[in-house]
Amino acid sequence: MTGGDIANSMQWVSALSTRPSLEAAVDDVVQKAQAAMREPPNVGFVFIAAAFASEYSRLMPLLQERLPAIPIIGCGGTGVVGTKGNGQPQEVEGEPAIVLTLATLPGVTVRSFHLTAEQLPDLDSAPDAWVELIDVPIDDQPQFVLLADQSFSKINDLLQGLDFAYPGSVKVGGVASAAANDGSSGLFCDYRLYREGLVGLTLSGNVVLETIVAQGCRPIGQPYWVTEGERNILLGLEEQEDSNPVPHGGSSRVSQKRTPLEVLQDLIQTLDEEDRMLAQNALFVGVAQNEFKQDLEQGDFLIRYLLGVDPRVGAIAIGDRIRPGQRIQFHLRDAEASAEDLEMLLERYQQTKPTDAIGALMFACVGRGERLYDEPNFDSHLFSRYFPDVPLSGFFCSGEIGPVGNSTFLHGFTSAFGIVRQP
């Protein structure tokens, strides 16, 4: 088969059913997906709504009866995202729904796996320990889709370890958000149900997986150097005054070092009334991920929660570790900022990347959707405006996995997309 033949035979199909009976819904998605396939699939994904939580144990046997033996992973969510028969994506929240994705990816090696926290190597282990765990050579340059249970406590260790062992590989996914009566979530891997841990899938070979991670915030004020910090506590900031950013003490004009609380109080005074109100409960801290980039833009920051302040010393606690020499900028988050952030990233991707995507996965925070926008299908329909013929599937997460800069993080309030295309 020639390269052109391989490209022409790649296919990605997303089928959605909102039938209230599990058997009927499974029959529906399998029939729709298989009818659309030109060639037998070699990988699959399934996402099931929390309305079916009591029947999670029945899902895999029903699918196994109807599908070939292919690597398949999935999970439960408070809502799911799928593609309707007319090609338009639909987000179904709080109602029964199943989404089945089948893909034919010639020249692609697929491996699925289930891990528990106890299986993870120590963070000081060599890359070989992680390669042995995943069982995919580094030279294969695998791309990862990861789905975790809410109780999987070592997800940050896992992401750090995978970045260490597979530094050139994309990792994208989410944390299951639909808890069953016993408090566990449903994870699915190769026609089995798991109640804890993480399921994943690697794609190696003739495939590219790229990401868009929309954190839903807009910057306010200006970037500051961190002059003093301990663990997750910001203790000192310095204004960046030069066009060429040099950390504190290295600038030709050394500005006054100030406490983070002083900087924040002055910044809030410069905001209009609407943003001052927003800052009371939607204020975040962005940590720049590129130490050398001169002009920081929206999307260059890892967004983290502002956890609290200590007026005695002017300190601010954030939801991540911080160290002197990093740059931070305060951010605000609301529906308008979330929409603008996603649209900006979609435009940037469309302008800089090839347009031959065959399919995409969407991992959206449970705090987005109708809860944020007061209207259905906002993120998925915005995506389809830029990718009108790309089948989309996914679910609403309790945490979203995706890269910012060269590292992979667990996010909140984010929409992370994994876009699949040929090389």
C-alpha positions in Angstrom: 0.0 0.0 0.0 1.4 3.4 -1.0 1.6 6.4 1.3 -1.3 8.0 -0.6 -3.4 4.8 -0.2 -2.7 4.8 3.5 -3.8 8.4 3.8 -7.0 7.9 1.8 -8.0 4.9 3.8 -7.7 6.6 7.2 -11.1 7.1 8.8 -12.6 8.3 12.0 -16.3 7.9 12.9 -18.3 9.2 15.9 -21.8 7.9 16.6 -24.1 9.3 19.3 -27.3 7.8 20.8 -29.6 9.3 23.4 -31.9 6.3 23.7 -32.8 5.7 27.3 -32.4 1.9 27.1 -28.7 0.7 27.3 -29.3 -2.1 24.9 -31.0 0.2 22.4 -28.3 2.9 22.7 -25.5 0.3 22.2 -27.3 -1.1 19.1 -27.8 2.4 17.8 -24.2 3.6 18.1 -22.7 0.3 16.8 -25.1 0.3 13.8 -24.4 3.9 12.9 -20.6 3.6 13.3 -20.3 0.3 11.4 -22.5 1.6 8.6 -20.2 4.6 8.1 -16.9 2.6 8.1 -15.3 1.7 4.8 -12.7 -0.7 6.3 -12.6 -2.6 9.6 -11.6 -0.4 12.5 -8.4 -1.0 14.5 -9.1 1.3 17.5 -12.2 2.5 19.4 -13.3 4.9 22.2 -16.6 4.8 24.2 -18.0 7.5 26.5 -21.2 6.8 28.5 -23.3 9.3 30.5 -23.8 9.1 34.3 -27.4 8.3 33.8 -26.3 4.8 33.0 -23.9 4.5 36.0 -25.8 1.6 37.5 -25.4 -0.3 34.2 -21.7 0.3 33.6 -21.0 -3.4 34.2 -23.2 -4.3 31.2 -21.7 -2.0 28.7 -18.6 -3.9 27.7 -20.3 -7.3 27.2 -22.9 -5.6 25.0 -20.2 -4.0 22.9 -18.1 -7.1 22.8 -21.0 -9.0 21.2 -21.3 -6.4 18.4 -17.7 -5.3 17.7 -14.5 -6.9 16.5 -11.7 -7.5 19.0 -9.9 -4.1 18.8 -8.2 -2.0 21.4 -10.9 0.2 22.9 -10.9 2.5 26.0 -13.5 4.8 27.5 -15.1 6.0 30.7 -18.2 7.6 32.2 -18.9 11.3 32.4 -21.6 13.6 33.7 -22.1 14.4 30.0 -20.8 13.2 26.7 -19.9 14.8 23.3 -20.7 13.1 20.0 -21.4 13.7 16.4 -25.0 13.4 15.1 -26.0 12.0 11.8 -25.9 15.4 10.1 -22.2 15.8 11.1 -22.9 18.4 13.8 -21.4 17.7 17.3 -23.8 17.6 20.3 -23.1 17.9 24.0 -25.5 15.8 26.1 -25.5 16.8 29.8 -27.4 15.1 32.5 -29.3 12.7 30.3 -28.8 9.1 29.0 -26.3 9.0 26.1 -23.5 6.9 24.7 -20.8 7.9 22.2 -18.9 5.3 20.2 -15.9 6.3 18.1 -14.3 3.8 15.7 -11.2 4.5 13.6 -9.3 2.9 10.8 -5.7 3.9 11.1 -3.5 2.0 8.6 0.2 1.9 9.5 -0.6 2.7 13.1 0.2 0.4 16.0 -2.2 0.7 18.9 -1.7 -0.5 22.5 -4.2 -0.2 25.3 -3.4 -0.6 29.0 -4.8 -0.3 32.5 -2.6 0.9 35.4 -3.0 1.3 39.1 -1.2 3.8 41.3 0.8 1.0 42.9 2.3 0.1 39.6 3.9 3.4 39.0 7.7 3.7 39.2 9.3 6.2 41.7 9.9 9.6 40.1 13.6 9.2 40.5 13.5 6.0 38.4 15.2 5.9 35.0 13.1 6.3 31.8 13.5 2.5 31.2 11.1 1.9 34.2 8.4 3.9 32.5 9.0 2.3 29.1 8.8 -1.2 30.7 5.5 -0.1 32.4 3.9 1.1 29.1 5.6 -1.5 27.0 6.2 0.8 24.0 9.7 1.7 22.9 10.8 5.3 23.0 11.8 5.1 19.4 8.2 4.3 18.4 7.3 7.9 19.5 3.9 7.0 20.9 1.1 9.5 21.3 -1.1 9.0 24.5 -4.8 9.2 25.3 -5.3 8.9 29.1 -8.5 8.4 31.1 -8.2 8.3 34.9 -10.5 7.5 37.8 -11.2 10.3 40.3 -9.5 8.3 43.0 -6.3 7.9 41.0 -4.1 10.0 43.3 -0.8 9.8 41.4 -1.9 11.3 38.1 0.6 14.2 38.4 3.4 11.6 39.0 2.2 9.7 36.0 2.3 12.7 33.7 5.7 13.8 35.0 7.0 10.3 34.5 5.6 9.9 30.9 7.0 13.4 30.0 10.4 12.2 31.3 10.4 8.9 29.4 8.6 10.1 26.3 9.5 13.8 26.0 8.4 14.2 22.4 5.0 12.5 22.8 1.6 14.2 23.2 -0.5 13.2 26.2 -4.2 14.2 26.3 -7.2 13.0 28.1 -9.4 13.5 31.2 -10.6 12.3 34.6 -13.9 10.4 34.6 -16.7 12.4 36.2 -19.5 10.0 36.7 -19.4 8.3 40.1 -21.4 5.1 40.7 -23.2 4.4 43.9 -20.0 3.1 45.6 -18.2 6.4 44.7 -16.1 4.9 41.9 -16.1 5.8 38.3 -16.3 3.6 35.3 -13.2 3.0 33.2 -13.3 0.7 30.2 -10.4 -1.1 28.5 -10.5 -3.9 26.0 -14.1 -4.9 26.9 -13.4 -4.9 30.7 -14.7 -2.6 33.4 -12.3 -1.1 35.9 -13.4 0.8 39.0 -10.1 2.5 39.8 -6.7 3.4 38.2 -6.1 4.7 34.7 -6.7 3.4 31.2 -4.7 4.5 28.3 -4.0 4.0 24.7 -0.9 4.7 22.6 -0.8 5.4 18.9 2.5 4.9 17.1 3.5 5.1 13.4 1.6 6.8 10.6 -0.4 9.3 12.8 0.0 12.7 14.4 -1.8 13.7 17.6 -1.9 17.5 18.3 -3.6 19.4 21.1 -5.5 22.6 21.8 -5.8 23.4 25.5 -8.2 26.2 26.2 -7.9 27.2 29.8 -10.6 29.8 29.6 -8.8 32.8 31.0 -7.7 36.3 29.9 -4.6 38.1 31.3 -5.0 41.3 33.2 -2.2 43.7 34.1 1.3 42.7 33.1 3.8 39.9 33.8 5.9 40.0 37.0 9.1 38.2 37.9 8.9 36.0 41.0 11.7 37.2 43.3 10.9 35.1 46.3 8.7 32.0 46.6 8.5 28.9 48.8 6.6 25.7 47.7 3.3 27.2 46.5 3.6 30.6 48.2 4.4 33.8 46.3 6.4 36.1 48.6 7.9 38.7 46.3 7.4 40.1 42.8 9.2 42.5 40.5 7.9 44.4 37.6 9.3 43.4 34.2 10.6 46.7 32.8 12.9 45.8 29.9 11.8 44.7 26.4 14.2 41.9 26.7 13.1 40.0 29.8 15.9 39.3 32.3 15.1 38.0 35.8 15.3 40.1 38.9 18.7 41.6 39.5 19.8 41.2 35.9 17.9 44.1 34.4 19.6 47.3 33.5 16.8 49.0 35.4 16.1 47.3 38.7 12.5 48.0 39.7 11.2 47.9 43.3 10.5 44.5 44.7 7.0 44.3 46.1 4.7 41.8 47.9 2.3 40.0 45.7 -0.6 41.3 47.7 0.5 44.9 47.1 0.8 44.2 43.3 -2.7 42.6 43.3 -4.4 45.4 45.2 -2.9 48.1 42.9 -3.9 46.0 39.9 -7.5 45.7 41.0 -7.8 49.5 41.4 -7.0 49.8 37.6 -9.9 47.5 36.6 -13.3 48.6 35.5 -16.3 47.8 37.8 -17.2 44.6 36.0 -13.7 43.2 36.2 -13.4 44.2 39.8 -16.6 42.2 40.6 -15.2 39.3 38.6 -11.9 39.4 40.5 -13.8 38.6 43.7 -14.4 35.0 42.7 -12.8 34.3 39.4 -9.2 35.5 39.8 -6.4 33.1 38.8 -2.6 33.1 38.5 -0.9 32.2 35.2 2.6 30.8 35.4 4.6 31.4 32.2 5.9 28.1 30.8 8.6 29.6 28.5 11.4 31.3 30.4 12.9 32.8 27.3 10.0 34.1 25.3 10.1 37.9 25.2 6.4 38.8 24.6 4.1 36.5 26.5 0.7 35.9 24.9 -2.5 34.3 26.0 -1.9 30.6 26.0 1.7 30.9 27.2 0.6 30.5 30.8 -0.3 27.5 33.0 -3.5 28.7 34.8 -3.6 27.9 38.5 -6.1 28.7 41.3 -5.4 31.5 43.7 -5.9 29.7 47.0 -5.6 32.5 49.6 -3.6 35.5 50.9 -1.7 36.3 54.0 -2.1 40.0 54.8 0.6 40.0 57.4 3.4 39.4 54.9 1.6 40.1 51.7 1.9 36.5 50.4 -0.3 34.7 48.0 -0.8 30.9 47.8 -1.5 29.3 44.5 -2.4 25.8 43.4 1.1 24.8 42.2 4.7 25.0 43.1 6.5 28.3 42.3 10.2 29.3 42.3 12.2 32.5 42.0 12.9 33.4 38.4 9.5 32.4 37.0 7.1 34.9 35.5 3.5 35.2 36.6 0.5 37.2 35.5 -2.9 37.5 37.0 -5.9 36.3 35.0 -9.7 36.5 35.0 -12.1 33.8 33.9 -15.7 34.0 32.8 -17.9 32.8 29.9 -16.7 35.6 27.5 -13.0 35.0 28.4 -13.5 31.2 27.9 -15.1 31.7 24.5 -12.4 34.2 23.4 -9.6 31.9 24.6 -10.9 28.9 22.7 -11.5 30.9 19.5 -8.1 32.4 19.6 -6.4 29.0 19.9 -8.6 27.5 17.2 -7.6 30.3 14.8 -4.0 30.0 15.7 -4.0 26.2 15.1 -5.8 26.7 11.7 -3.3 29.2 10.6 -0.2 27.3 11.5 -1.1 23.6 11.1 -2.2 21.4 8.2 -5.9 21.1 7.7 -6.1 17.3 7.1 -7.5 16.3 10.5 -9.5 13.1 10.4 -11.0 13.1 13.9 -10.8 14.7 17.3 -11.4 14.0 21.0 -12.8 16.7 23.3 -12.2 16.7 27.1 -14.2 19.5 28.7 -14.5 20.4 32.4 -17.9 19.8 34.0 -17.8 23.5 34.9 -18.1 24.4 31.2 -21.0 23.5 29.0 -24.4 25.0 29.8 -23.3 25.8 33.3 -20.8 28.3 32.0 -22.3 29.5 28.8 -26.1 29.3 29.5 -26.5 27.6 26.1 -25.8 24.1 24.9 -23.0 22.9 22.6 -20.9 26.0 22.8 -17.4 24.6 22.8 -18.2 21.7 20.3 -20.0 24.0 17.9 -17.1 26.5 18.0 -14.7 23.7 17.2 -16.8 22.6 14.3 -16.8 26.1 12.8 -13.1 25.7 12.3 -13.2 21.9 11.6 -16.6 21.5 9.9 -16.0 17.9 8.6 -14.0 16.5 11.6 -16.0 14.0 13.7 -15.8 14.9 17.4 -16.3 12.8 20.5 -15.5 13.1 24.2 -17.0 13.8 27.6 -17.2 16.2 30.5 -14.3 15.7 32.9 -13.4 16.2 36.6 -10.0 17.3 35.3 -8.4 17.6 31.9 -5.0 16.4 30.7 -3.0 18.3 28.2 0.2 20.1 27.5 1.2 23.7 28.1 4.6 24.4 26.7 6.7 21.2 26.7 5.1 19.7 29.8 1.8 17.9 30.5 -0.5 19.0 33.3 -3.8 18.2 35.0 -6.1 21.2 34.5 -9.4 22.5 35.7 -12.1 24.4 33.8 -10.4 23.6 30.6 -11.4 22.3 27.2 -8.6 20.1 25.8 -8.8 18.7 22.3 -6.8 15.9 20.8 -6.7 16.3 17.0 -5.8 13.3 14.9 -4.3 13.7 11.4 -2.0 11.9 9.0 1.7 12.9 9.0 
